[in-house]
């Protein structure tokens, strides 16, 4: 393991810049910092889901995802670094397929809700979608490996399925959009 933080503040960012993992400095509002900052925000939102009462099998998946999200943040913080691989995306897809297999087919849109854990998972899902958009924006300016974008895309899909699983597990059930409510 590299350096340990013994002092939390350094004052080096007081000028509005921050250090990347390769030692270079960029503005704190750069596309790169926004991208990995939003990945960190999504990871924190997953942590909020983990603070809820959830089934052990969902907990196991989300803890693993948190580690991968930290890896992804590192990949985005260190230009040219590779931390997310095709096998990580394959694992997300297999997990998504496993959880989705027991769910009924969707016939309506689902509103965010369905109990505290499901609602928090919806927040994590939407933040993950924003992280994906931010990484796409970064890819217009700098090199970004396609695996990073695909990982976030697949993770948001998995989180959607987990929202459905959590809504059902809580006993609240899914909140369906009532498109006929104005008639």
C-alpha positions in Angstrom: 0.0 0.0 0.0 1.2 3.5 -0.8 1.2 6.6 1.3 -1.1 6.8 4.4 -2.8 10.1 5.1 -1.6 11.3 8.4 -2.6 14.9 7.7 -6.0 15.4 6.1 -5.6 19.0 4.8 -2.7 20.1 2.7 -3.8 23.5 1.5 -2.6 22.6 -2.0 -6.2 22.8 -3.3 -6.9 26.2 -1.9 -6.3 27.7 -5.3 -9.1 25.6 -6.9 -6.9 22.9 -8.2 -6.5 19.2 -7.2 -3.9 16.6 -7.8 -4.6 13.6 -10.0 -3.2 10.1 -9.3 -0.4 10.7 -11.8 0.8 13.8 -9.9 -0.5 16.3 -12.4 -2.8 19.1 -11.2 -6.1 20.2 -12.7 -9.0 22.5 -11.9 -11.4 21.1 -9.4 -14.2 21.7 -12.0 -12.5 19.8 -14.8 -14.4 17.1 -16.6 -12.1 14.4 -15.1 -12.7 15.5 -11.5 -16.4 15.8 -12.1 -16.5 12.3 -13.5 -14.6 10.6 -10.7 -16.3 12.7 -8.1 -19.7 11.6 -9.4 -18.5 8.0 -9.3 -17.6 8.6 -5.7 -21.0 10.1 -5.1 -22.7 7.0 -6.6 -20.5 4.8 -4.4 -21.6 6.8 -1.3 -25.3 6.4 -2.4 -24.7 2.6 -2.6 -23.3 2.9 1.0 -26.6 4.4 2.1 -28.4 1.4 0.6 -26.1 -0.9 2.6 -27.1 1.0 5.7 -30.6 -0.2 5.2 -32.0 -3.7 6.0 -31.5 -5.6 2.9 -31.2 -9.3 1.9 -27.7 -10.8 2.4 -27.4 -11.7 -1.3 -28.1 -8.1 -2.3 -25.6 -6.9 0.4 -22.9 -9.2 -1.0 -23.4 -7.8 -4.5 -23.4 -4.2 -3.4 -20.2 -4.5 -1.2 -18.4 -6.0 -4.2 -19.7 -3.2 -6.4 -18.4 -0.6 -3.9 -14.9 -2.0 -4.3 -15.2 -1.9 -8.1 -16.5 1.7 -8.0 -13.5 2.6 -5.9 -11.3 1.0 -8.6 -13.2 2.9 -11.3 -12.7 6.2 -9.5 -8.9 5.3 -9.4 -9.0 4.6 -13.1 -10.6 7.9 -13.9 -8.2 9.7 -11.5 -5.1 8.3 -13.1 -5.1 9.0 -16.8 -4.1 5.9 -18.8 -4.8 3.6 -15.8 -7.0 0.5 -16.3 -8.9 -1.0 -13.4 -12.2 -2.1 -14.8 -12.2 -5.0 -17.2 -14.5 -6.9 -19.4 -14.8 -9.6 -16.7 -16.2 -7.0 -14.3 -18.9 -6.1 -16.8 -19.6 -9.8 -17.4 -20.0 -10.3 -13.7 -22.5 -7.5 -13.5 -24.5 -8.9 -16.4 -24.6 -12.4 -14.8 -25.7 -10.9 -11.5 -28.4 -8.8 -13.2 -29.7 -11.8 -15.1 -29.8 -13.9 -11.9 -31.8 -11.3 -9.9 -34.1 -10.5 -12.9 -35.0 -14.1 -13.6 -37.4 -14.2 -10.6 -39.1 -10.9 -11.3 -42.3 -10.6 -13.3 -42.0 -8.9 -16.7 -42.5 -5.1 -16.6 -45.7 -3.8 -18.0 -45.6 -0.3 -16.5 -43.0 2.2 -15.5 -41.9 2.1 -11.9 -41.7 5.2 -9.8 -38.9 5.6 -7.2 -40.1 4.2 -3.9 -41.1 0.8 -2.6 -39.7 1.1 0.9 -36.6 2.8 2.2 -34.0 0.4 0.8 -35.6 0.4 -2.7 -35.9 4.3 -2.6 -32.3 4.6 -1.7 -31.3 2.1 -4.4 -33.3 4.3 -6.9 -31.1 7.3 -5.7 -28.0 5.2 -6.3 -29.3 4.2 -9.7 -29.9 7.8 -10.8 -26.5 9.0 -9.5 -24.9 6.2 -11.3 -26.6 7.3 -14.5 -25.3 10.8 -13.9 -21.8 9.4 -13.4 -22.1 7.6 -16.7 -23.0 10.9 -18.4 -20.1 12.6 -16.8 -17.7 9.9 -17.9 -19.1 10.2 -21.5 -18.5 14.0 -21.3 -14.9 13.3 -20.1 -14.5 11.0 -23.1 -15.1 13.9 -25.5 -12.0 15.7 -24.0 -9.7 12.9 -22.9 -9.1 9.2 -23.5 -11.5 7.1 -21.5 -11.6 3.3 -21.8 -14.9 2.0 -23.1 -15.1 -0.4 -20.2 -15.6 2.5 -17.8 -18.7 3.7 -19.6 -20.1 0.2 -20.1 -19.5 -0.7 -16.4 -21.6 2.3 -15.3 -24.3 1.6 -17.8 -24.6 -2.0 -16.7 -24.4 -1.0 -13.0 -27.4 1.3 -13.4 -29.3 -1.6 -15.0 -28.4 -3.8 -12.1 -29.4 -1.2 -9.6 -32.8 -0.9 -11.3 -33.3 -4.6 -10.9 -32.2 -4.5 -7.3 -34.7 -1.7 -6.7 -37.4 -4.1 -7.8 -36.0 -6.9 -5.6 -35.7 -4.6 -2.6 -39.3 -3.2 -3.0 -40.6 -6.8 -3.0 -38.4 -7.9 -0.2 -39.6 -5.1 2.0 -43.2 -5.9 1.5 -44.0 -2.5 0.1 -44.0 -3.6 -3.5 -43.2 -1.6 -6.6 -44.8 1.8 -7.1 -46.2 1.7 -10.6 -46.7 4.9 -12.6 -50.4 5.6 -13.2 -50.5 7.1 -16.6 -54.3 7.2 -16.6 -54.6 9.2 -13.4 -55.8 12.4 -15.2 -58.7 10.7 -17.0 
